[in-house]
């Protein structure tokens, strides 16, 4: 069977498309839950934007395997607040935001 002899299987392409759409929808659900929890916990939207520094919440604070949206939101907001406070305490005039919490103090240097 040569390179150009391969047939296109529409069923496989359809399943792949649905899987990608499902993953995108799940990421959006997790991100919305975290944003809502963050604002409910007292972070202002502009503070959240500073912490995220142009990234999506789920990119800055990845979802852990098997984590529910509510559990993710609680953990992500806790990590956001730690990042916010750490950055404010390290240098309030420095506008670098959210040096990944998992990288620790070594990333600041």
Phi and psi in degrees as a GROMACS rama.xvg file:
@    title "Ramachandran Plot"
@    xaxis  label "Phi"
@    yaxis  label "Psi"
@TYPE xy
-86.1345  175.003  UNK-2
-58.7762  -42.5702  UNK-3
-88.247  0.474216  UNK-4
-88.1493  -7.73289  UNK-5
-68.0404  135.339  UNK-6
-94.2834  153.596  UNK-7
-88.7331  126.136  UNK-8
-103.661  103.116  UNK-9
-63.2612  -31.5946  UNK-10
-64.8576  -41.5441  UNK-11
-66.9919  -42.5457  UNK-12
-62.1267  -39.348  UNK-13
-65.9481  -43.2307  UNK-14
-64.4128  -39.6606  UNK-15
-63.5231  -43.7562  UNK-16
-61.9862  -44.4273  UNK-17
-64.5855  -37.2461  UNK-18
-65.0788  -42.0946  UNK-19
-65.7101  -40.9143  UNK-20
-65.0336  -38.7725  UNK-21
-64.7524  -41.9282  UNK-22
-64.7251  -41.9368  UNK-23
-63.2289  -41.4491  UNK-24
-65.198  -41.0729  UNK-25
-64.4712  -42.5651  UNK-26
-61.3268  -40.6681  UNK-27
-64.19  -41.8915  UNK-28
-61.1946  -45.1145  UNK-29
-63.8404  -43.6655  UNK-30
-63.981  -42.4204  UNK-31
-65.446  -39.7169  UNK-32
-62.6055  -43.2209  UNK-33
-67.216  -42.2251  UNK-34
-63.5706  -44.4994  UNK-35
-62.2181  -43.6978  UNK-36
-64.9155  -40.3637  UNK-37
-62.2999  -44.2774  UNK-38
-69.7561  -36.6338  UNK-39
-63.5985  -33.1849  UNK-40
-84.5464  1.14197  UNK-41
110.061  -2.99212  UNK-42
-78.8844  137.422  UNK-43
-84.8009  151.529  UNK-44
-54.1011  -37.6686  UNK-45
-69.1891  -31.7917  UNK-46
-67.492  -39.4523  UNK-47
-63.1411  -43.5355  UNK-48
-60.8302  -40.2607  UNK-49
-63.863  -43.7914  UNK-50
-61.9792  -43.5961  UNK-51
-75.5554  -23.442  UNK-52
49.431  47.6205  UNK-53
88.0363  -4.00508  UNK-54
-94.8005  163.447  UNK-55
-79.5776  154.42  UNK-56
-57.2216  -44.818  UNK-57
-70.9114  -17.23  UNK-58
-83.5734  -39.209  UNK-59
-72.6493  -35.6291  UNK-60
-130.916  86.8291  UNK-61
-59.8328  145.839  UNK-62
-72.8844  133.656  UNK-63
-86.2804  151.706  UNK-64
-56.9229  128.662  UNK-65
78.6132  6.05387  UNK-66
-80.7785  132.36  UNK-67
-76.834  159.428  UNK-68
-56.8354  -38.9716  UNK-69
-68.4292  -42.2694  UNK-70
-65.2716  -40.8562  UNK-71
-62.131  -45.9656  UNK-72
-58.9353  -44.9541  UNK-73
-62.3654  -44.9458  UNK-74
-68.7889  -44.3617  UNK-75
-62.9653  -40.6522  UNK-76
-67.7031  -39.0921  UNK-77
-61.0772  -43.9139  UNK-78
-66.7756  -35.9999  UNK-79
-61.9798  -44.8837  UNK-80
-66.2592  -38.7866  UNK-81
-61.8221  -45.5216  UNK-82
-62.5562  -42.7465  UNK-83
-61.8007  -49.563  UNK-84
-66.7877  -41.3996  UNK-85
-60.6984  -44.4789  UNK-86
-68.052  -38.42  UNK-87
-67.5429  -39.2037  UNK-88
-76.5292  -32.3957  UNK-89
-69.1002  -41.2767  UNK-90
-168.688  97.201  UNK-91
-58.5515  -24.9201  UNK-92
-86.9813  -10.5932  UNK-93
-82.2518  125.555  UNK-94
-96.9631  13.6203  UNK-95
-72.7804  128.868  UNK-96
-118.664  147.366  UNK-97
49.5476  67.6877  UNK-98
-73.0008  115.702  UNK-99
-33.6451  124.377  UNK-100
-54.0042  -33.3439  UNK-101
-73.7457  -14.7376  UNK-102
-83.0936  -22.2911  UNK-103
74.8938  -168.65  UNK-104
-67.5134  -24.262  UNK-105
-62.1253  -27.0701  UNK-106
-74.0423  -19.6393  UNK-107
-73.3418  -35.5939  UNK-108
